[in-house]
Structures are given as structure tokens and as C-alpha cells.
Amino acid sequence: MASRALGTTVVLAITVATAALTGPAAQASTPAPTAVSAPSTGTAPAPAPGRDDFNGDGYPDVAFTAPGAIVGGKAGAGYVGVVYGSRNGLQTSTKQIFTQDSPGIPDTAEAGDAFGSSVVSADLDKDGYSDLVVGAAKEKAGSSESTGSLTVIWGGANGLSGGATLLTGDEPYEEIGGKTAVGDFDGDGATDVVTLGRNDIHILSGPFKRDGSPAAPVREIRDMDDVRYLDITAGDFDGDGRDDLAGVVHDGDEYDARRILIRAGGDTGLGENYTVVEKADGLRLEGGETITAGQVNGDKYADLAVGRPVDGYDSDLDLPLAKGGMITYVPGSATGPRGDRAKVFNQDSAGVPGAAEKSDGFGASVSIGDMNGDGYGDIAVGVPHEDLGTTKNAGSILVLPGTASGPTGTGTVGFNQDTADVPGAAEADDAFGAATKLVDADHDGRTELIVGAPGENAHEGSLWVFPTTASGLTAKGSFTFGHGTLGTVGKNAELGSSFNR
């Protein structure tokens, strides 16, 4: 039964500075290796693999998308893939590819479905294996365009296999599955799934049955305000043992304005009302278009990293926003995200390589992980429209180190395809850095960096993996893989558009 938001409250805060599948891959997926019992060899305490471990071997895995891929001759049908972690990191030999034509996956591949519009991972059925939730925002329902759908692919000892439909849209342009997040919003120990519709938030409560049915009827929250979400993420920002939902939204009355909204978890799940993160002067903290949650400053509260890659204008302050994009770090606390402790960075910030230039896209992707095992989360920031010399929109990636007081520009490292030891060469419109993921695939206590470049080779797309050492991230030993490794044809696939979150 749908419920409607009754209004809003405000948090007071203060500010501070596509491809056709060919051969057997078109119909089946490659099985992943069985569980491995090898111990971690790192010197830092290794965190639990968490919700990225699809085969339960103790090593996190990485899922990636190619939403523009041709499947069975159908352009834009889309696919998702996965490579599995091991004591030696990600192993491309364990690749799996899934489409809506794969055995056990519901529905059929159709032109323009965009299977892989979003991907998140968590153990939905509480069997000890993480599952992969895949959105297809452009899925049709009869003659209705872009109603969308949400599918789960189940994890198990041999990796991902089989699936079920979690939710389908029933209104034109509802685009179910376009933006998705997972968390335990009611604190019952079961993972819940949130996805956005055109005008609503859809909440599916766990645990889920193998037919995809949730533990309770799907709940809808429809905001009466003109709220248009651009991205969502989940985390326990106030440390009460229940996850909260954070979103970045576009203000209806201001083209360039962005807000950060928090909808708190509670005994009955997500609250009807949301709060707006504000600065101490009563003005809202500028949001962005991308958002992610993670542990940055080492305390028990989840923190936020918000990307604002689009050059804009702050109407509250009557000032232009940071040229070329920016990111904002917002720490959690006992009262939730604190705008009074926010930090803002761009490529003109001290210690950050490069220079802020119009339309760089700094902040187009953000990911949090501890790349040197010091207990503090670092923030990977994609800059996919960075020009390298005369090469337009080649793209780059930067990682800002975390500390007890949050991220700092000092010690920031950056890579692009022209960096020594990085395979490939920077080309126009590669969009290297359009997607990023920090993940500890070898479970040694340090997160490796995975980078997507969906514009590579005329929008075929490709992926890069950067290892870490005790000193942090390094280009030495990095490698790339794409359609040749995956057994797919790359035309307009945009491989590397996103990763599981």
C-alpha cells in the first residue's frame, strides 16, 4: 500500500572550506571457481568481504555493466558481467556474462532495455552469499515505454546463477531500476532494496524468497514536493544500527541548484519525511549528481562523498560553483550527516594534481575504500572529461587520501592512460574515470581501484585494474580488459559504465 510523505524537516549545519554476444557466451555464463580457503597475506587487518562476495570464498568480487550492448541482434539490450576476487586479486579467467537471454535470468533481451542501468550487491535471501541486483530502466511493459525492471541474480558456492524478478514498473517512463540502493533500513538483520520511480521511492523489505518476493508488500513513498533524484546511496550515518537513505536531488525551481536529502531508517524502515543537509547559516549545502557512502574518518558513522561534475551556479550565495566540478565530503555523526564539517575539493585544491578547467567532470564518479590499509577510507574521483594536452575528454582518475579529520588533498595520486605503466593510450572521448570502484579483491586490507572508460574505442568501453602496495595505489602491475577477454563484440556497448555498489 502506498504512503505519502507528509512534509519535510531541515537539518541545521555549518559549512567549511554496446555489444553483441557471440558463441556460447550468448546463451550461458562461465562458472566461477569454488570456495578458496587461503588466508590473507597482507600486513593490515583485512575487513570482512561484505556484500561483494558472490561465491562465498572470502574474496570480494566486481560486477560491471555494458548497458548499451547488442544482445542477439538487439541494440541497447545490455549485459552485466562479473570477475571474481582471489588471493592474487581479480582473475579475468573467472568472468561471467549475463543478459536477459541467459539461462535462468527472467524476461528476454529486447532492443533498448539497458539491462545494467544500475547494479548493487547484497545477500538478499540470507544464505551467506551476496546476490547481484540489476536494473533495466528502459524495459517496456507492453506498449508502455521505459517502465523499467529490477532483477536479482543469485549468488552461490559456484558464483552467480539463476535469478528472479524483484519489481517491474507499471507506468510509462517510470524507469524502475535506474537508481538502486541496498541497506538494512529497519535494523532486522535483513537487507532491503530501494529503487526510484518517476515520482516515488519503492522499498522492498528483506529477506527475499527465491522467487524474488519480498518479506512484505512493496512500500511506496511519494514526495509531494518537486523532488527529482539524481543518485542515491545507503549507510548508517547516525550509528543507530539502521541504515539511512541519502540522495542528491535537482531543485525544481533552480536549474543549477542541488540538495542532499537524508531519509532516516527506523524500527519500521525508512521514514516518511526527509531532512535537508544545511550549512550553519541556514542555507542548504550544495549537493551534486553522484553520491556514495563509506567510512572515511575511521569512526563508527558512515560518511558521504558527493560529486558535482557539472559546472553550475550557487543561487543561495550568488556565486559560480567550482569550475570543472567538485566533490564534497560530509561526515556522519550521532545526529546524522554534518554539513558543518563538510569539506569541498576541486582540481585547484592544495595537493590535488591538475587544474580546474571548465567541463572537466571532476566528481562524475565517486567511490570510497582504504587503499593503504591505514584504517581511513580514501575517495576515488573520476574526471572523465579531462583533456590531456590536445586530446579532448580523454579522462583521468584521482584518489584523495582519508585521515581522522576526513579527506585531504595532500598525497592525492592520479592516473590516466598516458601515465607510465598504465596500459593503453589516451584518446579523445575515452571518458576514462566515468565509473570507479575501490574494492579489496585479494582481501589483504587494501582496496584496489577499478576504472571504467565507457567511451573507449568509439564507445565500446573497457576496464582497468590498479593494484595497491603498503604505500598505496600504484600503476605498476595495472592491467586492462574488455570485449576480447569477455568474448563479446563491443559496438556501442559502453562497457564500464558502472560497477556494483
Salt bridges, closest charged atoms under 4 A:
ASP52 OD2 - LYS437 NZ 3.31
ASP125 OD2 - ARG210 NH1 2.77
ASP127 OD2 - ARG210 NH1 3.71
GLU145 OE2 - LYS140 NZ 3.59
GLU171 OE1 - ARG198 NH2 3.80
GLU174 OE2 - HIS202 NE2 3.24
GLU175 OE2 - LYS138 NZ 2.58
ASP200 OD1 - HIS202 NE2 3.68
ASP200 OD2 - ARG222 NH2 2.64
GLU220 OE2 - HIS202 ND1 3.69
ASP223 OD1 - ARG263 NH2 2.99
ASP226 OD2 - ARG228 NH2 3.48
ASP231 OD1 - ARG501 NH1 3.17
ASP240 OD2 - ARG242 NH2 3.14
ASP251 OD1 - ARG259 NE 2.33
ASP251 OD2 - ARG284 NH2 2.83
ASP267 OD1 - ARG242 NH1 2.42
GLU272 OE2 - ARG219 NH2 2.81
GLU286 OE2 - ARG308 NE 3.18
GLU289 OE2 - ARG258 NE 2.68
GLU289 OE2 - ARG308 NH1 3.18
ASP316 OD2 - ARG284 NE 3.75
ASP340 OD2 - ARG338 NH2 2.20
ASP387 OD2 - LYS392 NZ 3.52
ASP444 OD2 - ARG446 NH2 3.09
GLU494 OE2 - HIS459 ND1 3.64
